[in-house]
Amino acid sequence: MSEYVRVEKIVPKFPPPAFSDIAKASNDLINKDFYHTAAAALEVKLKAPNGVNFTAKGTSAHNGPVTSSLEGKKALSNGISITQSWNTANLLATKVELNDTFASGLKAEILSNFAPNAGNKGQKVNLHFKQPNIHGRAFVDYSPQGRYRRDR
């Protein structure tokens, strides 16, 4: 009598990708590596000893003004990261990301825009929820005039 050994292969289940993620590699190849909409573009990334990542970007259009931005990003403990940026339109943007902080698979983003000369420009809340069989998103946009806009 011969004995048989049953081997089971465990295949991990990954969440379905978001539709915007499917073509990201091909879009990056075309837009970043091949076709340039700006006459000149520069991006410099630095990392400080305390863990803050700095990114300076600048672009010059073929017939338009030069635009630039300076961004700083700090990753804190427990999946929390804070990003602040300032651009040539004098707009200050703050982004707080919470990865797996409230629930496993939940990514929450809180975005705020502020113009020092004009005041508040609005806030946004983006929620992304990934589990093995589902990928859900919800977006809420608030403007200073009191209007809400949502997208599911």
TORFIRO-811964 format. One line per field, with one value per atom (N, C-alpha, C): residue in one letter; y, z, x; atom name. Coordinates in steps of 0.02 Angstrom, whole numbers. Last residue first. Layout:
residuo	c(a, ...)
v	c(Y, ...)
w	c(Z, ...)
u	c(X, ...)
atomo	c(CA, ...)
***
This chain:
residuo	c(r, r, r, d, d, d, r, r, r, r, r, r, y, y, y, r, r, r, g, g, g, q, q, q, p, p, p, s, s, s, y, y, y, d, d, d, v, v, v, f, f, f, a, a, a, r, r, r, g, g, g, h, h, h, i, i, i, n, n, n, p, p, p, q, q, q, k, k, k, f, f, f, h, h, h, l, l, l, n, n, n, v, v, v, k, k, k, q, q, q, g, g, g, k, k, k, n, n, n, g, g, g, a, a, a, n, n, n, p, p, p, a, a, a, f, f, f, n, n, n, s, s, s, l, l, l, i, i, i, e, e, e, a, a, a, k, k, k, l, l, l, g, g, g, s, s, s, a, a, a, f, f, f, t, t, t, d, d, d, n, n, n, l, l, l, e, e, e, v, v, v, k, k, k, t, t, t, a, a, a, l, l, l, l, l, l, n, n, n, a, a, a, t, t, t, n, n, n, w, w, w, s, s, s, q, q, q, t, t, t, i, i, i, s, s, s, i, i, i, g, g, g, n, n, n, s, s, s, l, l, l, a, a, a, k, k, k, k, k, k, g, g, g, e, e, e, l, l, l, s, s, s, s, s, s, t, t, t, v, v, v, p, p, p, g, g, g, n, n, n, h, h, h, a, a, a, s, s, s, t, t, t, g, g, g, k, k, k, a, a, a, t, t, t, f, f, f, n, n, n, v, v, v, g, g, g, n, n, n, p, p, p, a, a, a, k, k, k, l, l, l, k, k, k, v, v, v, e, e, e, l, l, l, a, a, a, a, a, a, a, a, a, a, a, a, t, t, t, h, h, h, y, y, y, f, f, f, d, d, d, k, k, k, n, n, n, i, i, i, l, l, l, d, d, d, n, n, n, s, s, s, a, a, a, k, k, k, a, a, a, i, i, i, d, d, d, s, s, s, f, f, f, a, a, a, p, p, p, p, p, p, p, p, p, f, f, f, k, k, k, p, p, p, v, v, v, i, i, i, k, k, k, e, e, e, v, v, v, r, r, r, v, v, v, y, y, y, e, e, e, s, s, s, m, m, m)
v	c(2937, 2869, 2824, 3102, 3055, 2987, 3261, 3193, 3152, 3422, 3381, 3312, 3558, 3493, 3458, 3730, 3677, 3614, 3841, 3797, 3741, 3914, 3941, 3897, 3837, 3887, 3919, 3663, 3729, 3780, 3496, 3552, 3617, 3334, 3398, 3453, 3164, 3220, 3284, 3001, 3067, 3119, 2831, 2884, 2950, 2663, 2731, 2778, 2490, 2544, 2611, 2336, 2397, 2454, 2165, 2229, 2285, 2048, 2044, 2111, 2084, 2035, 2033, 2265, 2199, 2148, 2436, 2377, 2315, 2595, 2535, 2474, 2764, 2705, 2644, 2927, 2864, 2808, 3097, 3039, 2976, 3256, 3194, 3137, 3426, 3364, 3307, 3603, 3542, 3482, 3774, 3713, 3654, 3892, 3870, 3804, 4032, 3961, 3944, 4177, 4137, 4064, 4261, 4254, 4213, 4262, 4326, 4321, 4126, 4178, 4244, 3995, 4049, 4106, 3824, 3890, 3939, 3663, 3714, 3782, 3500, 3568, 3615, 3331, 3381, 3450, 3177, 3241, 3294, 3009, 3067, 3130, 2843, 2906, 2963, 2678, 2735, 2797, 2520, 2586, 2639, 2400, 2410, 2478, 2398, 2366, 2374, 2560, 2491, 2463, 2674, 2661, 2588, 2653, 2681, 2664, 2620, 2566, 2591, 2778, 2711, 2659, 2935, 2887, 2818, 3088, 3021, 2975, 3253, 3206, 3138, 3393, 3327, 3283, 3560, 3514, 3449, 3695, 3634, 3589, 3860, 3814, 3754, 3956, 3912, 3863, 4041, 4060, 4020, 3989, 4022, 4045, 3918, 3987, 4023, 3826, 3833, 3906, 3715, 3785, 3794, 3580, 3607, 3680, 3444, 3514, 3540, 3294, 3326, 3398, 3166, 3235, 3264, 3004, 3047, 3115, 2859, 2929, 2966, 2729, 2741, 2811, 2732, 2703, 2721, 2885, 2815, 2796, 2984, 2974, 2901, 3056, 2996, 2987, 3207, 3174, 3115, 3308, 3252, 3218, 3459, 3422, 3368, 3546, 3500, 3466, 3678, 3649, 3609, 3715, 3699, 3670, 3818, 3777, 3764, 3875, 3856, 3812, 4005, 3953, 3939, 4037, 4054, 3992, 3985, 4009, 4023, 3913, 3984, 4015, 3791, 3815, 3889, 3804, 3787, 3815, 3736, 3794, 3773, 3683, 3671, 3737, 3607, 3666, 3647, 3552, 3540, 3607, 3474, 3538, 3523, 3388, 3384, 3454, 3306, 3369, 3357, 3210, 3209, 3275, 3188, 3229, 3225, 3122, 3083, 3123, 3190, 3177, 3141, 3211, 3160, 3144, 3228, 3256, 3200, 3196, 3168, 3194, 3264, 3259, 3228, 3283, 3252, 3245, 3386, 3370, 3342, 3408, 3382, 3359, 3506, 3487, 3463, 3535, 3513, 3490, 3627, 3605, 3586, 3630, 3639, 3615, 3504, 3565, 3568, 3382, 3439, 3505, 3253, 3305, 3364, 3082, 3144, 3196, 2990, 2998, 3066, 2984, 2963, 2980, 3033, 3053, 3039, 2986, 3055, 3077, 2849, 2898, 2969, 2793, 2784, 2837, 2825, 2853, 2848, 2745, 2818, 2852, 2617, 2639, 2715, 2618, 2606, 2630, 2643, 2689, 2679, 2569, 2596, 2642, 2531, 2481, 2508, 2633, 2599, 2553, 2672, 2720, 2688, 2565, 2574, 2623, 2474, 2529, 2541, 2293, 2359, 2412, 2186, 2208, 2278, 2123, 2160, 2179, 1953, 2024, 2061, 1807, 1846, 1920, 1680, 1740, 1777, 1511, 1568, 1630, 1368, 1426, 1485, 1208, 1270, 1328, 1056, 1111, 1174, 891, 956, 1009, 738, 790, 858, 591, 654, 707, 424, 484, 545, 266, 325, 385, 103, 163, 222, -58, 0, 62)
w	c(-274, -247, -300, -223, -278, -247, -181, -164, -227, -119, -179, -160, -37, -32, -99, -3, -47, -36, 65, 99, 56, 12, 4, 37, 23, 74, 69, -12, -33, 21, 1, 33, 10, -58, -71, -39, -40, -19, -26, -106, -106, -85, -90, -78, -74, -149, -142, -127, -132, -133, -121, -180, -179, -186, -129, -142, -141, -85, -138, -157, 14, -39, -97, 22, 53, -2, 41, 3, 47, 24, 65, 22, 39, -3, 42, 42, 77, 26, 58, 13, 55, 78, 114, 64, 62, 32, 80, 70, 97, 60, 22, 25, 53, 31, -36, -37, 139, 131, 59, 76, 129, 108, -7, -18, 36, 30, 11, 3, 59, 110, 93, 24, -9, 41, 53, 83, 43, 60, 20, 50, 122, 134, 92, 139, 101, 115, 205, 219, 186, 173, 156, 170, 229, 231, 216, 194, 186, 183, 261, 251, 248, 295, 225, 210, 456, 410, 338, 522, 506, 457, 561, 589, 580, 497, 564, 597, 366, 414, 486, 346, 317, 372, 324, 378, 346, 279, 258, 318, 248, 302, 279, 167, 157, 215, 117, 170, 159, 22, 24, 79, -22, 27, 32, -160, -131, -84, -252, -182, -148, -371, -369, -298, -345, -370, -376, -190, -261, -281, -61, -77, -149, 46, -14, -23, 157, 147, 86, 226, 169, 164, 342, 331, 275, 386, 353, 338, 482, 473, 438, 522, 455, 443, 651, 641, 574, 649, 667, 652, 499, 571, 586, 372, 391, 466, 291, 350, 367, 156, 179, 237, 64, 118, 144, -87, -48, 5, -195, -145, -98, -369, -304, -260, -515, -472, -406, -683, -622, -581, -797, -760, -697, -925, -868, -838, -1099, -1039, -983, -1210, -1219, -1157, -1157, -1221, -1231, -979, -1037, -1100, -862, -905, -967, -693, -764, -800, -546, -587, -659, -378, -448, -483, -242, -277, -351, -98, -170, -198, 46, 12, -63, 185, 113, 83, 344, 303, 230, 426, 391, 349, 478, 523, 489, 368, 418, 467, 218, 275, 326, 51, 114, 170, -104, -51, 11, -277, -216, -167, -407, -362, -298, -572, -509, -467, -711, -663, -599, -883, -818, -774, -1028, -980, -915, -1103, -1137, -1092, -1073, -1054, -1091, -1116, -1132, -1116, -1186, -1136, -1158, -1206, -1230, -1174, -1126, -1198, -1220, -986, -1019, -1094, -944, -910, -949, -1036, -1013, -981, -1066, -1119, -1094, -940, -994, -1048, -872, -850, -904, -944, -945, -923, -911, -981, -986, -771, -798, -870, -760, -734, -764, -794, -849, -825, -666, -718, -772, -577, -569, -628, -603, -619, -614, -556, -628, -647, -429, -448, -523, -428, -433, -449, -301, -371, -376, -177, -196, -270, -182, -182, -201, -100, -135, -127, -124, -90, -133, -124, -170, -134, -75, -49, -94, -125, -141, -116, -45, -61, -72, -74, -68, -89, 0, -34, -20, -30, 7, -33, -14, -55, -9, 6, 36, -10, -48, -53, -22, 0, 0, 0)
u	c(-913, -906, -877, -899, -890, -880, -968, -945, -940, -956, -960, -933, -1031, -999, -1006, -1011, -1035, -996, -963, -1011, -1038, -864, -931, -984, -749, -762, -831, -792, -767, -784, -747, -781, -750, -770, -737, -778, -737, -779, -739, -737, -706, -757, -699, -748, -710, -681, -655, -713, -633, -682, -650, -609, -570, -620, -615, -647, -595, -558, -608, -639, -459, -445, -495, -473, -477, -467, -456, -435, -439, -517, -523, -509, -489, -476, -477, -549, -546, -537, -513, -513, -506, -569, -558, -565, -520, -542, -527, -555, -527, -556, -515, -554, -516, -447, -465, -504, -442, -454, -476, -354, -385, -394, -284, -356, -391, -149, -180, -256, -120, -111, -145, -223, -187, -180, -229, -235, -193, -301, -267, -281, -289, -311, -269, -340, -303, -332, -321, -353, -310, -350, -310, -351, -341, -377, -329, -355, -310, -352, -378, -408, -354, -320, -339, -369, -383, -336, -362, -423, -441, -390, -352, -419, -439, -227, -230, -297, -189, -205, -207, -126, -127, -137, -164, -171, -179, -93, -111, -112, -123, -111, -137, -62, -93, -73, -76, -59, -97, -17, -57, -31, -24, 3, -43, 11, -38, -2, 76, 69, 13, 108, 43, 27, 223, 231, 164, 189, 205, 207, 222, 212, 233, 168, 200, 180, 182, 165, 202, 125, 158, 135, 139, 117, 159, 80, 129, 98, 62, 41, 97, 92, 65, 41, 153, 86, 54, 252, 238, 166, 276, 274, 259, 364, 327, 333, 354, 379, 334, 398, 357, 392, 386, 418, 372, 412, 371, 414, 392, 437, 393, 375, 347, 402, 345, 386, 350, 341, 306, 351, 361, 395, 354, 235, 279, 313, 244, 212, 261, 283, 267, 234, 326, 353, 341, 357, 317, 349, 457, 452, 414, 455, 442, 437, 518, 511, 499, 523, 504, 499, 595, 589, 576, 564, 561, 551, 624, 611, 612, 583, 598, 578, 649, 605, 629, 740, 689, 641, 847, 791, 733, 934, 951, 894, 831, 868, 883, 842, 818, 862, 783, 833, 801, 762, 738, 795, 712, 767, 737, 672, 647, 707, 629, 681, 647, 603, 577, 634, 561, 613, 579, 447, 512, 569, 322, 358, 425, 281, 238, 272, 368, 373, 330, 367, 337, 338, 452, 454, 429, 445, 507, 510, 320, 381, 444, 221, 221, 287, 254, 239, 249, 278, 326, 316, 161, 225, 278, 70, 63, 128, 116, 120, 112, 93, 160, 166, -48, 1, 70, -159, -119, -63, -207, -195, -148, -238, -174, -157, -367, -314, -245, -441, -436, -381, -355, -398, -389, -349, -318, -370, -417, -416, -386, -303, -363, -359, -244, -231, -294, -215, -265, -248, -91, -115, -166, -113, -106, -132, -40, -76, -60, -61, -26, -69, -40, -85, -43, -10, 22, -28, -20, -59, -26, 58, 64, 26, 11, 15, 19, 79, 50, 61, 35, 76, 40, 42, 0, 45)
atomo	c(N, CA, C, N, CA, C, N, CA, C, N, CA, C, N, CA, C, N, CA, C, N, CA, C, N, CA, C, N, CA, C, N, CA, C, N, CA, C, N, CA, C, N, CA, C, N, CA, C, N, CA, C, N, CA, C, N, CA, C, N, CA, C, N, CA, C, N, CA, C, N, CA, C, N, CA, C, N, CA, C, N, CA, C, N, CA, C, N, CA, C, N, CA, C, N, CA, C, N, CA, C, N, CA, C, N, CA, C, N, CA, C, N, CA, C, N, CA, C, N, CA, C, N, CA, C, N, CA, C, N, CA, C, N, CA, C, N, CA, C, N, CA, C, N, CA, C, N, CA, C, N, CA, C, N, CA, C, N, CA, C, N, CA, C, N, CA, C, N, CA, C, N, CA, C, N, CA, C, N, CA, C, N, CA, C, N, CA, C, N, CA, C, N, CA, C, N, CA, C, N, CA, C, N, CA, C, N, CA, C, N, CA, C, N, CA, C, N, CA, C, N, CA, C, N, CA, C, N, CA, C, N, CA, C, N, CA, C, N, CA, C, N, CA, C, N, CA, C, N, CA, C, N, CA, C, N, CA, C, N, CA, C, N, CA, C, N, CA, C, N, CA, C, N, CA, C, N, CA, C, N, CA, C, N, CA, C, N, CA, C, N, CA, C, N, CA, C, N, CA, C, N, CA, C, N, CA, C, N, CA, C, N, CA, C, N, CA, C, N, CA, C, N, CA, C, N, CA, C, N, CA, C, N, CA, C, N, CA, C, N, CA, C, N, CA, C, N, CA, C, N, CA, C, N, CA, C, N, CA, C, N, CA, C, N, CA, C, N, CA, C, N, CA, C, N, CA, C, N, CA, C, N, CA, C, N, CA, C, N, CA, C, N, CA, C, N, CA, C, N, CA, C, N, CA, C, N, CA, C, N, CA, C, N, CA, C, N, CA, C, N, CA, C, N, CA, C, N, CA, C, N, CA, C, N, CA, C, N, CA, C, N, CA, C, N, CA, C, N, CA, C, N, CA, C, N, CA, C, N, CA, C, N, CA, C, N, CA, C, N, CA, C, N, CA, C, N, CA, C, N, CA, C, N, CA, C, N, CA, C, N, CA, C, N, CA, C, N, CA, C, N, CA, C, N, CA, C, N, CA, C, N, CA, C, N, CA, C, N, CA, C, N, CA, C, N, CA, C, N, CA, C)
***
